[in-house]
Amino acid sequence: MRQIRIPMSAAVAVLASAAFFAVSGSPVSDAAPAARQEAAAVERGLPYVSTHLYFGTGRHGGQPPITDEEFSKFVSDVITPRFPAGLTLQEARGQWRDKDGDINREKSWELTVLYPVAESRARDRDLEYIRALYCRMYGLESVGRADARVHADF
């Protein structure tokens, strides 16, 4: 079998070219502009926190579910004064496992609020107050909470 000899300078040039295209992509690839557009979209707006609270309406001990009117009053009296700049409510169907291991299926409400990262400490106190009060008022175990850092523009 015949051996092929490649001069060292040519081998280095081939490897450098292969590395360049592996890192930067093909010169005719559309992936690079798409990646730049995606990165630009992620950076649009200012740093905010998006908090989602999940309010169930089912109660224990044979009590009737929390009505739409009761929940609307809670939103008006408790939530809106703490987030007057705006909020979003969505009606949902939820389920979760309670402390006894039972799976509960119930009408739920998802509250979404956005606030600047700089207001996180103050907003956290408001959100925890809302969660605790709702549980106390209606005899519930918990109100779910999820936080995510986002960029928002209004």
N, CA, C and O of each residue as an XYZ file, in Angstrom:
616
protein
N       0.828     -1.159      0.000
C       0.000      0.000      0.000
C       0.881      1.233      0.000
O       1.859      1.319      0.742
N       0.528      2.161     -0.821
C       1.336      3.352     -1.004
C       0.932      4.414      0.017
O      -0.262      4.662      0.186
N       1.870      5.039      0.693
C       1.601      6.103      1.658
C       1.534      7.446      0.947
O       2.285      7.718      0.010
N       0.622      8.270      1.417
C       0.504      9.621      0.880
C       1.164     10.554      1.876
O       0.876     10.514      3.072
N       2.034     11.377      1.379
C       2.738     12.333      2.245
C       2.205     13.739      1.956
O       2.147     14.183      0.810
N       1.826     14.408      3.018
C       1.346     15.782      2.902
C       2.323     16.654      3.680
O       2.625     16.378      4.841
N       2.816     17.712      3.032
C       3.731     18.600      3.744
C       3.056     19.172      4.992
O       1.847     19.402      4.995
N       3.824     19.398      6.036
C       3.295     19.879      7.310
C       2.528     21.193      7.138
O       1.481     21.361      7.763
N       3.005     22.125      6.321
C       2.331     23.408      6.132
C       0.946     23.212      5.500
O       0.008     23.927      5.850
N       0.809     22.262      4.583
C      -0.484     21.992      3.956
C      -1.438     21.364      4.966
O      -2.620     21.705      4.990
N      -0.938     20.448      5.803
C      -1.769     19.799      6.816
C      -2.294     20.829      7.814
O      -3.459     20.770      8.209
N      -1.456     21.760      8.219
C      -1.874     22.804      9.152
C      -2.951     23.673      8.507
O      -3.929     24.032      9.162
N      -2.780     24.012      7.232
C      -3.758     24.848      6.533
C      -5.109     24.137      6.429
O      -6.148     24.768      6.622
N      -5.113     22.827      6.125
C      -6.355     22.058      6.020
C      -7.045     22.001      7.382
O      -8.255     22.211      7.461
N      -6.305     21.723      8.450
C      -6.891     21.650      9.792
C      -7.433     23.003     10.239
O      -8.501     23.074     10.847
N      -6.705     24.071      9.942
C      -7.170     25.408     10.319
C      -8.460     25.754      9.591
O      -9.373     26.325     10.185
N      -8.543     25.411      8.304
C      -9.757     25.679      7.534
C     -10.925     24.879      8.082
O     -12.032     25.403      8.211
N     -10.686     23.604      8.409
C     -11.749     22.754      8.954
C     -12.231     23.312     10.293
O     -13.435     23.349     10.548
N     -11.317     23.740     11.137
C     -11.701     24.308     12.429
C     -12.501     25.591     12.247
O     -13.485     25.814     12.952
N     -12.088     26.433     11.309
C     -12.789     27.687     11.051
C     -14.227     27.419     10.640
O     -15.146     28.042     11.172
N     -14.437     26.496      9.696
C     -15.801     26.214      9.235
C     -16.617     25.476     10.293
O     -17.837     25.632     10.345
N     -15.973     24.686     11.126
C     -16.702     23.997     12.187
C     -17.227     25.003     13.212
O     -18.333     24.844     13.729
N     -16.443     26.027     13.504
C     -16.848     27.022     14.490
C     -17.803     28.043     13.901
O     -18.801     28.390     14.533
N     -17.515     28.528     12.701
C     -18.302     29.618     12.139
C     -19.420     29.152     11.231
O     -20.289     29.953     10.885
N     -19.434     27.918     10.838
C     -20.467     27.425      9.935
C     -20.077     27.667      8.497
O     -19.104     28.362      8.205
N     -20.835     27.096      7.622
C     -20.582     27.238      6.196
C     -20.824     28.676      5.774
O     -21.702     29.343      6.320
N     -20.037     29.172      4.787
C     -20.248     30.543      4.364
C     -21.619     30.773      3.735
O     -22.058     31.920      3.649
N     -22.297     29.740      3.302
C     -23.619     29.909      2.695
C     -24.741     29.536      3.659
O     -25.908     29.495      3.268
N     -24.395     29.266      4.914
C     -25.387     28.846      5.897
C     -26.279     30.007      6.323
O     -25.811     31.136      6.473
N     -27.580     29.721      6.520
C     -28.515     30.715      7.036
C     -28.592     30.658      8.560
O     -29.300     31.466      9.162
N     -27.888     29.734      9.197
C     -27.964     29.566     10.647
C     -27.403     30.773     11.391
O     -27.958     31.169     12.417
N     -26.323     31.364     10.901
C     -25.699     32.482     11.607
C     -26.636     33.688     11.708
O     -26.782     34.227     12.805
N     -27.288     34.149     10.614
C     -28.221     35.277     10.761
C     -29.401     34.946     11.672
O     -29.850     35.800     12.437
N     -29.904     33.721     11.598
C     -31.026     33.329     12.451
C     -30.618     33.364     13.918
O     -31.388     33.822     14.762
N     -29.430     32.891     14.229
C     -28.938     32.913     15.603
C     -28.772     34.344     16.102
O     -29.088     34.637     17.255
N     -28.279     35.241     15.242
C     -28.136     36.641     15.643
C     -29.509     37.271     15.902
O     -29.668     38.038     16.851
N     -30.499     36.952     15.061
C     -31.842     37.491     15.268
C     -32.433     36.984     16.574
O     -33.047     37.748     17.318
N     -32.250     35.697     16.855
C     -32.768     35.126     18.090
C     -32.126     35.787     19.295
O     -32.819     36.121     20.256
N     -30.817     35.982     19.263
C     -30.122     36.629     20.368
C     -30.613     38.055     20.551
O     -30.757     38.517     21.683
N     -30.871     38.758     19.459
C     -31.356     40.134     19.549
C     -32.748     40.166     20.181
O     -33.040     41.063     20.972
N     -33.600     39.215     19.848
C     -34.946     39.182     20.415
C     -34.906     38.940     21.913
O     -35.699     39.521     22.655
N     -33.995     38.091     22.368
C     -33.886     37.790     23.791
C     -33.448     39.022     24.565
O     -33.851     39.199     25.714
N     -32.644     39.866     23.971
C     -32.119     41.047     24.644
C     -33.061     42.252     24.575
O     -32.780     43.273     25.202
N     -34.150     42.165     23.845
C     -35.063     43.297     23.702
C     -35.728     43.590     25.048
O     -36.116     42.662     25.758
N     -35.859     44.839     25.398
C     -36.529     45.216     26.641
C     -35.572     45.291     27.806
O     -34.354     45.199     27.655
N     -36.160     45.462     28.967
C     -35.393     45.600     30.206
C     -35.556     44.348     31.059
O     -36.508     43.593     30.866
N     -34.637     44.114     32.006
C     -34.741     42.929     32.870
C     -35.944     43.031     33.817
O     -36.079     43.982     34.586
N     -36.788     42.041     33.733
C     -37.981     41.950     34.576
C     -38.042     40.572     35.210
O     -37.314     39.658     34.822
N     -38.931     40.438     36.203
C     -39.292     39.141     36.752
C     -40.738     38.891     36.348
O     -41.582     39.780     36.456
N     -41.015     37.695     35.888
C     -42.373     37.271     35.574
C     -42.769     36.257     36.642
O     -42.189     35.175     36.734
N     -43.765     36.624     37.446
C     -44.235     35.722     38.500
C     -45.621     35.226     38.140
O     -46.497     35.988     37.732
N     -45.787     33.929     38.303
C     -47.073     33.280     38.041
C     -47.551     32.678     39.364
O     -46.835     31.904     39.998
N     -48.755     33.039     39.766
C     -49.377     32.434     40.941
C     -50.550     31.583     40.469
O     -51.294     31.975     39.570
N     -50.702     30.424     41.082
C     -51.739     29.467     40.698
C     -52.708     29.296     41.867
O     -52.366     28.712     42.896
N     -53.921     29.816     41.686
C     -54.944     29.805     42.720
C     -55.965     28.714     42.424
O     -56.660     28.770     41.410
N     -56.056     27.734     43.296
C     -57.103     26.733     43.179
C     -58.381     27.263     43.791
O     -58.352     28.209     44.579
N     -59.505     26.660     43.434
C     -60.788     27.102     43.978
C     -61.495     26.010     44.779
O     -62.548     26.258     45.365
N     -60.923     24.802     44.809
C     -61.537     23.718     45.568
C     -61.160     23.822     47.036
O     -60.031     24.178     47.376
N     -62.116     23.508     47.900
C     -61.853     23.563     49.343
C     -62.058     22.192     49.960
O     -62.714     21.324     49.384
N     -61.493     22.018     51.123
C     -61.580     20.735     51.843
C     -62.817     20.704     52.748
O     -63.485     21.717     52.956
N     -63.093     19.535     53.266
C     -64.140     19.378     54.278
C     -65.546     19.586     53.753
O     -66.436     19.966     54.514
N     -65.765     19.347     52.482
C     -67.111     19.459     51.941
C     -67.580     20.884     51.702
O     -68.741     21.101     51.354
N     -66.702     21.854     51.882
C     -67.089     23.244     51.620
C     -67.207     23.467     50.116
O     -66.493     22.840     49.335
N     -68.106     24.358     49.712
C     -68.253     24.619     48.279
C     -67.013     25.323     47.715
O     -66.289     25.997     48.448
N     -66.776     25.163     46.419
C     -65.619     25.834     45.800
C     -65.718     27.356     45.933
O     -66.801     27.908     46.132
N     -64.592     28.005     45.822
C     -64.528     29.463     45.807
C     -65.199     29.919     44.519
O     -64.858     29.443     43.437
N     -66.134     30.821     44.631
C     -66.899     31.261     43.455
C     -66.114     32.289     42.644
O     -65.129     32.856     43.117
N     -66.566     32.514     41.426
C     -65.959     33.551     40.578
C     -66.085     34.925     41.242
O     -65.171     35.744     41.160
N     -67.219     35.170     41.896
C     -67.427     36.455     42.569
C     -66.452     36.627     43.726
O     -65.878     37.702     43.901
N     -66.262     35.573     44.519
C     -65.310     35.649     45.637
C     -63.893     35.895     45.120
O     -63.155     36.707     45.678
N     -63.523     35.193     44.057
C     -62.178     35.375     43.528
C     -62.013     36.774     42.947
O     -60.978     37.407     43.156
N     -63.014     37.268     42.221
C     -62.951     38.621     41.652
C     -62.805     39.672     42.742
O     -62.063     40.640     42.577
N     -63.508     39.489     43.854
C     -63.390     40.428     44.973
C     -61.979     40.368     45.557
O     -61.413     41.404     45.905
N     -61.410     39.177     45.668
C     -60.041     39.035     46.170
C     -59.068     39.772     45.245
O     -58.158     40.457     45.713
N     -59.262     39.631     43.951
C     -58.400     40.329     42.982
C     -58.540     41.839     43.163
O     -57.541     42.556     43.223
N     -59.780     42.320     43.248
C     -60.013     43.765     43.374
C     -59.483     44.337     44.679
O     -58.861     45.399     44.693
N     -59.730     43.633     45.765
C     -59.387     44.163     47.088
C     -57.935     43.926     47.500
O     -57.362     44.732     48.233
N     -57.336     42.828     47.035
C     -56.014     42.437     47.540
C     -54.916     42.534     46.486
O     -53.846     43.081     46.754
N     -55.172     42.011     45.296
C     -54.106     41.933     44.291
C     -53.923     43.258     43.551
O     -52.806     43.768     43.459
N     -55.012     43.818     43.024
C     -54.903     45.038     42.216
C     -54.231     46.195     42.956
O     -53.406     46.884     42.356
N     -54.547     46.441     44.237
C     -53.851     47.536     44.929
C     -52.330     47.342     45.014
O     -51.585     48.316     45.117
N     -51.880     46.105     44.974
C     -50.436     45.830     45.054
C     -49.761     45.826     43.680
O     -48.546     45.994     43.580
N     -50.556     45.634     42.627
C     -50.026     45.618     41.260
C     -50.910     46.483     40.352
O     -51.489     45.982     39.388
N     -51.012     47.783     40.663
C     -51.903     48.649     39.887
C     -51.428     48.893     38.456
O     -52.225     49.298     37.610
N     -50.150     48.654     38.169
C     -49.630     48.894     36.813
C     -50.154     47.862     35.822
O     -50.133     48.103     34.615
N     -50.622     46.723     36.309
C     -51.190     45.727     35.408
C     -50.917     44.308     35.847
O     -49.970     44.030     36.583
N     -51.760     43.428     35.382
C     -51.648     42.003     35.671
C     -52.464     41.252     34.634
O     -53.270     41.843     33.915
N     -52.254     39.959     34.563
C     -53.021     39.115     33.655
C     -53.601     37.950     34.445
O     -52.901     37.318     35.236
N     -54.873     37.673     34.229
C     -55.544     36.526     34.841
C     -56.037     35.608     33.748
O     -56.597     36.050     32.745
N     -55.817     34.317     33.959
C     -56.333     33.318     33.021
C     -57.057     32.234     33.810
O     -56.560     31.738     34.821
N     -58.220     31.885     33.333
C     -58.959     30.778     33.934
C     -58.336     29.477     33.439
O     -57.946     29.361     32.277
N     -58.251     28.504     34.341
C     -57.596     27.241     33.974
C     -58.280     26.072     34.670
O     -59.151     26.247     35.522
N     -57.858     24.884     34.282
C     -58.225     23.650     34.984
C     -56.927     23.077     35.529
O     -56.002     22.803     34.765
N     -56.848     22.896     36.820
C     -55.603     22.425     37.409
C     -55.797     21.150     38.199
O     -56.914     20.736     38.511
N     -54.666     20.547     38.509
C     -54.689     19.415     39.434
C     -53.394     19.397     40.205
O     -52.358     19.848     39.716
N     -53.457     18.870     41.422
C     -52.274     18.768     42.267
C     -52.525     17.727     43.340
O     -53.668     17.370     43.625
N     -51.453     17.250     43.924
C     -51.544     16.235     44.984
C     -51.476     16.950     46.329
O     -50.522     17.680     46.598
N     -52.479     16.745     47.168
C     -52.507     17.420     48.467
C     -51.668     16.669     49.504
O     -51.062     15.642     49.200
N     -51.644     17.196     50.727
C     -50.806     16.627     51.787
C     -51.211     15.204     52.163
O     -50.400     14.465     52.720
N     -52.463     14.801     51.866
C     -52.922     13.441     52.147
C     -52.646     12.479     50.993
O     -52.942     11.289     51.091
N     -52.070     13.002     49.881
C     -51.754     12.169     48.729
C     -52.870     12.070     47.705
O     -52.744     11.352     46.713
N     -53.966     12.787     47.940
C     -55.084     12.761     47.000
C     -54.823     13.735     45.856
O     -54.272     14.817     46.058
N     -55.229     13.335     44.650
C     -55.124     14.230     43.501
C     -56.423     15.017     43.399
O     -57.510     14.446     43.305
N     -56.290     16.318     43.418
C     -57.429     17.228     43.343
C     -57.466     17.878     41.971
O     -56.462     18.410     41.496
N     -58.628     17.832     41.342
C     -58.823     18.505     40.058
C     -59.826     19.620     40.302
O     -60.882     19.403     40.897
N     -59.482     20.824     39.833
C     -60.332     21.957     40.162
C     -60.178     23.089     39.164
O     -59.191     23.179     38.434
N     -61.181     23.945     39.155
C     -61.056     25.190     38.415
C     -59.974     26.004     39.114
O     -59.899     26.036     40.342
N     -59.143     26.657     38.320
C     -58.037     27.433     38.870
C     -57.928     28.762     38.150
O     -58.561     28.996     37.120
N     -57.107     29.620     38.724
C     -56.785     30.907     38.113
C     -55.280     31.058     38.105
O     -54.610     30.772     39.098
N     -54.750     31.510     36.980
C     -53.321     31.803     36.897
C     -53.163     33.313     36.809
O     -53.701     33.952     35.905
N     -52.426     33.871     37.748
C     -52.121     35.297     37.770
C     -50.688     35.476     37.291
O     -49.782     34.792     37.766
N     -50.480     36.390     36.352
C     -49.135     36.729     35.893
C     -48.914     38.207     36.148
O     -49.718     39.051     35.754
N     -47.800     38.506     36.821
C     -47.388     39.897     37.016
C     -45.939     40.023     36.580
O     -45.124     39.131     36.814
N     -45.632     41.140     35.944
C     -44.271     41.468     35.528
C     -43.831     42.708     36.291
O     -44.595     43.663     36.435
N     -42.590     42.687     36.781
C     -42.073     43.846     37.499
C     -40.562     43.896     37.302
O     -39.918     42.864     37.113
N     -39.995     45.121     37.348
C     -38.557     45.259     37.159
C     -37.769     44.486     38.209
O     -38.179     44.405     39.367
N     -36.654     43.925     37.806
C     -35.800     43.170     38.732
C     -35.470     44.011     39.962
O     -35.396     43.483     41.072
N     -35.272     45.308     39.775
C     -34.926     46.185     40.895
C     -36.017     46.231     41.966
O     -35.739     46.594     43.109
N     -37.245     45.870     41.616
C     -38.353     45.871     42.582
C     -38.610     44.499     43.194
O     -39.614     44.310     43.881
N     -37.729     43.550     42.959
C     -37.964     42.162     43.379
C     -38.251     42.011     44.867
O     -39.170     41.287     45.250
N     -37.484     42.678     45.698
C     -37.663     42.512     47.152
C     -39.050     42.995     47.586
O     -39.744     42.292     48.320
N     -39.452     44.160     47.150
C     -40.763     44.690     47.529
C     -41.888     43.849     46.944
O     -42.873     43.569     47.628
N     -41.753     43.446     45.694
C     -42.792     42.638     45.042
C     -42.902     41.267     45.713
O     -43.998     40.718     45.824
N     -41.775     40.715     46.159
C     -41.801     39.420     46.837
C     -42.660     39.492     48.100
O     -43.444     38.583     48.373
N     -42.513     40.564     48.865
C     -43.337     40.721     50.074
C     -44.819     40.767     49.706
O     -45.644     40.136     50.367
N     -45.156     41.512     48.653
C     -46.553     41.584     48.213
C     -47.077     40.219     47.781
O     -48.178     39.819     48.158
N     -46.287     39.518     46.997
C     -46.716     38.211     46.485
C     -46.903     37.199     47.611
O     -47.865     36.431     47.600
N     -46.002     37.192     48.569
C     -46.126     36.254     49.684
C     -47.315     36.606     50.576
O     -47.966     35.718     51.126
N     -47.595     37.890     50.716
C     -48.781     38.317     51.459
C     -50.036     37.805     50.763
O     -50.929     37.265     51.415
N     -50.110     37.968     49.442
C     -51.258     37.505     48.659
C     -51.446     36.002     48.826
O     -52.560     35.536     49.065
N     -50.363     35.249     48.702
C     -50.457     33.784     48.824
C     -50.961     33.368     50.204
O     -51.865     32.540     50.321
N     -50.369     33.950     51.246
C     -50.738     33.571     52.618
C     -52.184     33.951     52.932
O     -52.910     33.169     53.546
N     -52.604     35.136     52.519
C     -53.964     35.584     52.801
C     -54.994     34.706     52.097
O     -56.006     34.343     52.696
N     -54.752     34.362     50.844
C     -55.686     33.515     50.106
C     -55.842     32.157     50.814
O     -56.954     31.651     50.963
N     -54.733     31.589     51.239
C     -54.791     30.297     51.947
C     -55.559     30.425     53.259
O     -56.379     29.566     53.583
N     -55.300     31.492     54.014
C     -55.988     31.714     55.295
C     -57.487     31.939     55.085
O     -58.314     31.353     55.784
N     -57.823     32.783     54.127
C     -59.234     33.117     53.896
C     -60.077     31.917     53.495
O     -61.238     31.800     53.888
N     -59.478     31.025     52.706
C     -60.259     29.931     52.143
C     -59.850     28.549     52.652
O     -60.332     27.537     52.144
N     -58.981     28.499     53.632
C     -58.591     27.221     54.233
C     -57.861     26.296     53.275
O     -58.098     25.088     53.277
N     -56.974     26.853     52.454
C     -56.244     26.061     51.468
C     -54.821     25.770     51.928
O     -54.289     26.454     52.802
N     -54.216     24.756     51.336
C     -52.847     24.379     51.685
C     -51.812     25.299     51.056
O     -50.811     25.635     51.690
N     -52.048     25.709     49.806
C     -51.022     26.518     49.150
C     -51.564     27.226     47.916
O     -52.623     26.896     47.382
N     -50.795     28.200     47.495
C     -50.955     28.855     46.191
C     -49.617     28.652     45.502
O     -48.582     29.065     46.024
N     -49.628     28.018     44.331
C     -48.382     27.755     43.618
C     -47.748     29.050     43.126
O     -48.436     30.031     42.842
N     -46.422     29.029     43.031
C     -45.679     30.208     42.547
C     -44.545     29.760     41.650
O     -43.841     28.798     41.955
N     -44.369     30.469     40.529
C     -43.229     30.238     39.635
C     -42.691     31.603     39.217
O     -43.454     32.483     38.820
N     -41.378     31.774     39.308
C     -40.717     33.021     38.927
C     -39.738     32.746     37.792
O     -39.083     31.704     37.760
N     -39.647     33.692     36.862
C     -38.676     33.576     35.772
C     -38.140     34.964     35.461
O     -38.884     35.945     35.468
N     -36.852     35.038     35.191
C     -36.268     36.304     34.735
C     -36.504     36.408     33.239
O     -36.254     35.466     32.487
N     -36.988     37.561     32.822
C     -37.319     37.795     31.415
C     -36.853     39.192     31.017
O     -36.412     39.975     31.858
N     -36.953     39.484     29.757
C     -36.791     40.849     29.252
C     -38.167     41.276     28.780
O     -38.832     40.541     28.050
N     -38.600     42.461     29.192
C     -39.936     42.928     28.817
C     -39.853     44.347     28.281
O     -39.020     45.150     28.702
N     -40.733     44.626     27.350
C     -40.803     45.936     26.734
C     -42.274     46.297     26.601
O     -43.068     45.502     26.099
N     -42.636     47.483     27.046
C     -44.033     47.911     27.001
C     -44.178     49.162     26.189
O     -45.287     49.675     26.038
